[in-house]
């Protein structure tokens, strides 16, 4: 929120935000302005958690009664839906806005909603015959590529070489684990690439410093957990790399879509490995049901998560056009010719087919030798608790930070 408010202020728009990170003085100043006869604020950013509190809802109702509330905009609206890839229970409570503020227009915004999620958002927010505006999910300026860790001697070195060849361009590297963020960032720095890690294990001061340095181009690459980039509109990101397979196509699309917002040629690179796949399958099979057990059947949600993940696996292991697979996952039926060789499967079909054949052979050898396994090195309490809490959602308590989405899994290690 803070970065968006700063950008708006630079454009002359009177915007503010309310957050647990602010000082009491800053909060009081905003509340005093809202209570005044003629508030100077034109746009106020708040969290869903804050709206759900009786105190703030009372204030909102008073502003509405004075005829001063002109619009409610809900960003990342897919978080409302339990069928979305980033469901947050606090978003579900926003359904009360329609009843308590009946005449105020509601604008729901999202860049990653499949047809089922779109309908769920409309129903969950109690929108009545809404005007639905949709554009294509196609990002023609992004080149999609998958590289296979099991066929590489050193994935760290491979990524380092790619960044060096590409030049001094802005990049984001997403990792599943905090430890991988730290290790990979250290490796890139040793090879002469300006890099820094960003994750919830770092204190606020360090994270703010890393973010500021990246936005101001003092560092080239941020190696981060997946929530990094939300609300940050840096348009010149040339490369978005997933060093581990994402949990769903929606998550992949949202994160890779942070590349090339200036419409210039950019790259989405995904490193796919069998160990990563098994680790993610383990996480999905054992953790989502704990978060959503009170909302739907645990079995149904677990199956839904695994189905979403299988779609992501097919994106990596299939030989067809990557772009076509992405668009079809969001309900768009397009010919493969739309790609115009802007993915590795269309540009180098024979080479990708060769890699997939080698991957199949490598997997068969592994299965035959029966060496691959998931090793749990920590207690079940650690796995069930804090270690997995960040994976599913940003914190639902308004008093906590809300910009982190994933934790490391130091207690879950695949050995082959």
Order of alpha helices (4+ residues) and beta strands (2+ residues): alpha-beta-alpha-beta-alpha-alpha-beta-alpha-alpha-beta-alpha-beta-alpha-beta-alpha-beta-alpha-beta-beta-alpha-beta-alpha-alpha-alpha-alpha-alpha-beta-alpha-alpha-beta
